[in-house]
Amino acid sequence: MASYIRFDWAMKRLLRDKANFGVLEGLLTTLLEEKITIQRLLESESNQEEEFDKYNRVDILAEDSKGQLLLFEIQNNNEFAYFQRMLFGVSKLVTEYIQRGQGYENIRKIYSINIVYFALGAGKDTVYHGITEFRGIHNNDILQLSPFQQEKFQVDTVSQLYPEYYILRVNDFNKWSRVPLEQWIYFLNTGEIPEDADAPGLGEARNRLDVDSLSKEEKKAYYRHLDNVVILRDNITTEREEGRAEGRAEGIIEIARNLKKLNVPIQSIIEATGLTEENINNL
């Protein structure tokens, strides 16, 4: 099986080329369930060149044929405030892409697509979609647009005027599927594109993202990137395990302290917790 370039590195180096827009368009079309055509890429805040950010995260800001803004971000490192980061990124776009003096009806529609290689939040699903709705606190009804607003803004619901968020938690998904979106998640996690892949954009990815198509220097840079990602993931795993170990140790100490308050014999506490007599006496 051919080896394909990781999506984050492809975003950094290859998918910014108009000839490769089909890969991003395929992901968007699959995710949003409508045909998306990228017109151009816009300036975004990242594309950092600092050593850590080279492999930690990357983003692309695009504009589609409808004038909507599409913010892709890949995050490799665990970031506990990532939800707020998503909000910050979208809020900046709202204000940056409206000219002073323009009416609020000119605020651009924004889609924030976040591909995260860590367990963001607590949930069982792989893909999450966030929208803004206004729900009545007494009748539980959803506030709707008036017929005039629907005609003026060419949308059906209030939520369509607001940014929409997609979170793809891809790290643990490694089961091949016939469902187009799950095929994309599988590729994002494993870097593999089986022969029977038929999701929009994966054919273009197969043609454009073959590692063997890279020059010698590009391959060196790519393999350095892979090494950095492995180191980063090892660090995350180590931090997680150390955190669990620390939590277990704190729990054992608390148990020993409670047993001591109940005047349980020292020897029994030693046998129950594994602590030394000196440890227990110091509690």
Beta strands, then each sheet from edge to edge (+ up, - down):
strand 1: 38-42
strand 2: 57-64
strand 3: 69-75
strand 4: 110-116
strand 5: 127-130
strand 6: 164-169
sheet 1: 1+ 2- 3+ 4+ 6+ 5-
end
